[in-house]
Every structure is written in C-alpha cells, then in structure tokens.
Amino acid sequence: MSPIEEIYIDNQFSILKLENNDSIPLRFEREMETDIIQFYFGLKGSGKFIFNQGVYTLPLEEEKSLVLYNPQKQLPVCLEIGPNTWIISILISIKKFHSLFSAEAEHIGFLNKENRDKKYYAKEDIPPSITIILNQMFNYYMNPSIKNLYFTGKTYELLSLFFNRKEDQNIENCPFLSDEEEVVKIKKAKDLIISKMSEPPTLQELADTVGINIKKLKMGFKQIYGDTVFGFLFDYKMEYARKLLDNGNYNVNEVGLKIGYSSASHFIAAFKKKFGTTPKKYLMSLSTDYS
C-alpha cells in the first residue's frame, strides 16, 4: 500500500492519508492554488513543513492540527513526514468550504468579511472527539465500494467538530469515553495487542494492563476503531500476513507462525475468510502480475 493515498470527494475537495511506517523520513510535495484551504491533523509521530527552500519551517506535532490558507500567493506543500507518523489532510477550495457553512460563515475565523482575503495560519490541540474520527479513518475495514462515502461522512463529521466552539467540545459522544486519558489508554491497548499479536492477552488482561475497566475498553475500542478488539486484531493480522507474503521472504507456514497460527490449515482458512482466496493462490497471483 502506498504511504500516500488521496480520496477525492469532488474536484474541489479531497482527503490525504499520509502514513510513514518506515524508519526514515518521507517527503511529500505538491503545488497548491491560492484558493485552497489546507487542514493537517497529526495523529501519530511528527512532521515538518518546509518553506522558501528551508528558510522557514513549521512543525506538525502529534495530536496537533494546522490550518494553512493564503489567498495572496501560492502556498505549495513541502512536508517532511517523520518515521512512524500518521497524518490526515483535508484540501478544500474556499468556495466549496464557504458552501458548507453558508449562514454560519461569519463565525468561522477566516471566512468573516474582515479576514476573508487575508492569510490564515492556526495551530491547535486535537480534542479526543477528533482523535476518534482520525483513528477510524486510518483503520478503515469496510467494503471498498463504500470507501468514498465513508470518508466523505467522516470528513464532514471532523470539520463539524473542528469548528464547534462550544465549551463542551472535548466531551465525547460516547459516554464511555469521558476524557482524553481514556482515549490514550485505549490507543495503548491497541498498540499492545499489535505488539503481542502472536500471543495476544485476554480482554481482562488487556484492560488490567492499560488501567481501564473491561466495559469501557470494549465500548471505547468499538467507538474509536469501529470494531471489537479481536475483530480489529484479526484484520490487522491478515493485512500483516499479506504484506509478508508480498515481500517474498517467507513461505505460507512461516507467515502463519509469525502471526500466531500454529496450524497452517487454520491460517489458510483465516486468510481465505478475509481475502476470499488462499495464501498459495494469492502468491500465484502475485507472480502472474509481475511476469
């Protein structure tokens, strides 16, 4: 899978998933018209915007957002994405963006009459409610046929929360996620089951390790990642197995063992359940593709 994926909502509105899982920085560059508002949300890791051939830099840190807009001159993107970093970006024309708010436009900082034609840079903390949506966008496990519909809905939800200026904007929709500390614990639980995917802990062990009760773990995990703990783990293991097969360094039995299947037949059945084909047939299709 490419580290940079763009989902087009329409010709004035797109979403970028920037995912660098390598140990070295990745650079993303793009020319940008003056009518484009750029939103960046740092979910994990860090990035750095480079302007004027390195004369000026602007960091994008974990759990921070940046809004960049300059109608007076082009603002090309030169973003250095650090190792193990996930970033969601929304690129939208000012015309399209204005149409989303219409009557409420006066309440949006750079849409009011005084600032509409001025440059606008803003950096903010990402509240837990938006962290949930960003995680859902990165951990998308639905039918590809509804991918654009799903991302369209999530992007509108994200923008709605981003511009919600009520005092209670950090309160989660899910009653089981009442504060940011619980979101952090659930993210820790996700990282833990991935790191121990060949021998995962039980739900109770997982809850005890991260310091949250099992009910909040189950409900919160579903809210953030859109699946149960072990449903998420199954999908992750299968995707990881597919990547191991892709690189050609392991046979089917070795891949199964790496992700926790002591029986090759169980691994083959699980792989077929996920992808609709066996690992052997999948490998054969790869050799056909590259021949």
N, C-alpha and C positions, 0 to 999 in steps of 0.2 A: 504493500500500500504506500502511495506517495505521502511524504511528510507534509505536503501542502495540497489541500483539497478545497475547491471552490464550489459552492452550491448557489446557483442562480435562482433568485426569486422572480426577477424580471430584468429588463435591460438597464434599470436604474438602481438595482438593489441586489446585493449578493452577500454571502457569508463565506468567510475563510476559516478553515480549521488548520492551524499551524502546529504541527506535532513533531518535535525533535526528540526522538528516543535514543539518539546516539550520544557518544561521549565527547563529541566536538561540536562547536557552534555551527549553525546553519544560517545562511544569508538569504533573505527574501527581498527582492527589489521589484518595484513596479512604478510606472509613470501614473500620475493621478491628475485628473482635470480639476479645475478650480471650484467646480460646483459640488464636489464630493465631500461628505462628512465621513470621517474615519473614526470608528469606535474600536478600541482594543481592550480585551479582558484577559489579564494574566491569571490563569487558573493554577498553574504549577510552574516552578522554575522562574526564569527571568529572561528578559530581552533588552535590547538597546537600539533605539532609533539613532541613525547617523545622518546628520545634515551638513550640507556645504563641504563635502569631501572630508568629513571628520572634524571640522572646526567646532561643531556643536553636537553634543549627544544628549539624548533624553532616555532615561531608564524606564522600563516597564517591569515592575516587580510582581512577585506572587501576590495574588488577592488584591491587586490594584487595577484600576481602569484608567484609560486615557481617551479623551476625545480631541481630535485634531480637525480643524477647519480653517481654511484661509481663502476667502473669495478674491483676495487681491493678487495672489500669484500661485502658481502650481506648487503643490506640496508632495513631491514624489516620495514613495516609500522605500527606505533602505533600512531594513530591520534585521539585526543580528539576533538570532534565536539561540539562546544558550542550551547546553546539554540538558536532557530530561525536562523539557519545557513544553507546556501546552498553552496555546493562546487561541482565543476566538476573536475574530474581527468581523465587524459589520461595515460594509461600504454602501453608502446610500446617497443619492443625489439630494440636494437641498429641496428641489421641487417635490420629489417623492416624499421626503421626510416631512415637509410642511403639510402635505395632504393627509398624513397620518393623524395630525393634531388639529388641524383646521381651527375651530373656535378656541381651542386651548393654546394656540401658538404663542400668545402673549406671555404665558407662564414659562416658556422654555427660553433659557438664558440667551442663546444666540439666535433665536427666532423673533425676539421682540423688535420693534421698529428701530430702537436706538442701536442695536448690535447686529442687525441682520446682515449688514455689509462689512462687518469687521471680523478680523481673525479671532479665533476662539480656541484656546487650549485649556483643558481641565483634567486634573488628576484626582481620583477619589478612591476610597476603600471600597471593595466589593462586599456588599452585605451577604449574609448567609442565604437569603432568598434567591439571589442571583447565582451564588455558588452552586446551588442545587441545579438550576437550569443549565449552567455551563457543563457540569458533570454529566447531565443527561444528554447533552449534545455530543459530548466526547464518547459516551458509552451507548451509542445507538445500536440496538439489536432488534430491528424490525424489518419487515419485508421491504426490499429496495424500491418496490413500486410506489410506496408512500413516503419515500425519503424527503422529497421536496416539500410535501405537505407538512410533514413532521417538523422540518427545520423552519418552515415559514411560521408555523404556530409558535414554536419555541422562541423565535426571534422577536415576534410581536410581544410575547409574554415578557421577554428580557427587557425590551425597551420600555414597556409599561412600568415595570418595577424600577428601572433605572431613573425614570423621570417622576416617580412617585415621591413627593417631598413631604409626605405626612410624617409625623413624629414616630409613628409605629412602623416605618418602612422596614425595619430589621426583624420584625416578628414574622415567623414562618407561617405559611398557610397550613402546614401540617402541625397539629397540636403536639406531636411527639418531638418536634424539633424547635424547642422554645428559645434556644440561644446558640451562639456560634460555637461554643465549647462542644455541644453535642454533635454538630456537623463535623468538627475536627476529629472527634472520636470515631465517627462512622467512616470517615475517609481513612483513618488509621486502620480500622477493621478491614477495609477493602484492600489496603496495601499488605496487610498481614496475611490474608488468605491467598493473595497472589504469590507472596514470597514462600508460602508453605503449601503451594497447590498440589504437590505430590503426596503430602500427608496433611490435609487441612484439619484445623481444630474443629471441635463441635461448636454449635451455636453458643452453648453455655460457656465453653472455654474462651471463645472469641469475645463474648460480652464481658466476662470477668477480666480478660487481659486488657481491654481498652477502657474499662471502668464505666460501663453503661448497663442498664438492665436489659434483659433479653427482648422485652416487648418493644422498647424504644429502638433497639438495634434492628429488629425485623421491620418495623414500620418505617423507621428513618432510612434504612437501606433501600427499601422499595421506593420511597419518595425521591431520593437522590439519584439512584441508578436505574430506576424503572424495572427492577426485577428482584427476586428473592436473593439472599446471599449465595445459595448454592446454584441457583439458576444463572446468576451472573458469573460464578466461578466456572460453570460448565461451558458457557460461551467463550470465556476468556481462554480456558484450556484448549478448546478446539481451534480457536484462532491462533494460539501459540503453536499448536501442533502443525497447523497448516503452514505457518512461517518456517518451522523447522524442516518440513518436507520441501518447501520451496528452495531452501538454500542447498539442499542436496548432500549434506554432510552426515545424515542419519538415515538408517532404514526404518521401516514401519515399526518393528519391535522396539527399537531404541527410542523412537519418538514416544511410543506408548508408555514406556517405563519412565521417561523424563517427566511426564505429566501425571504420573501416579497410577497407571494401569498395569498391574502385574500380569494380567492376561491379555494377550494380543487380540483374542476374539472380542473381549469387552471393549477394547479401544476401537476396533474396527466398527463395531455396532454403534458406538457413540459418535464416531466420525461420520458414519452414514446418516445417522439421525440428524446431525447438524447440517451437513452439506449435500445429502442426497446421493452420495457416491462413496465408494470405499477408498481408503488411503492408496491402495495399489492402483486403482483406476485413475485417481487424482494425479499420481505421479506419471502415469502413462499419458495423461492429457497434457502435462507439462512438457514432456519430451516431444509430443506432437506439435505443440505450439512453437517450440524453439528449433524444430527441424527444418 
